[in-house]
Amino acid sequence: MKKILTATVVYLTIITVHAQTFFKDTNEKYGLKDDDDAVIFAGRYDEGFLFTEGLAPVKLNGKWGFIDATGAEVITPQFDAVSEYFSEGLVAVCQSDRWGYIDLSGNVVIPQRYEFAGPFSEGLAVVNPSGSDWEFIDHEGIPVIPMVKLHVDETYYMGVRFYNGRIHVVQSSEEGEDREFYIDKKGKEIN
């Protein structure tokens, strides 16, 4: 009997938000204001998201990069897609349909070799190297929990996170019967 593990996701994300706020100008471009509503820069980017760990993702001409709170580009827009926030000093980035991780300076820490890459939590991130098998890797890209049949609802991928050393999973059989439980950071089932 083939079994598939399904991660049940609670979408709880705690992010550090700086006082800076993105705004859209009359040309449909995003600019940045400070907490006194003073313009740091006017419409420069196609999109912009919240600051985490001192940086915010911005999109320019179809490519993503990151700016700091002064509006300076720290990581030049060069990626096809990015996670919306840094987690544990790393962020998932995508080029040519492959995901990997960069640090706060834009250095590649884990090369783009995954079909999917989630955020880090408690030192681990869920990745999909093959399309059907999933694994949890550490900050160096080393698998800590080896390949498992795991289905992750990608609409909630940002919430695939460990909390208090465990993650909730659902094991489904071919007959469609589900069994819910938790695994720890070594992949061991716990109560």
Summary of the structure (lengths in Angstrom):
residues: 191
radius of gyration: 18.4
end to end distance: 23.3
largest distance: 62.0
contacts: 567
relative contact order: 0.17
helix: 3%
strand: 54%
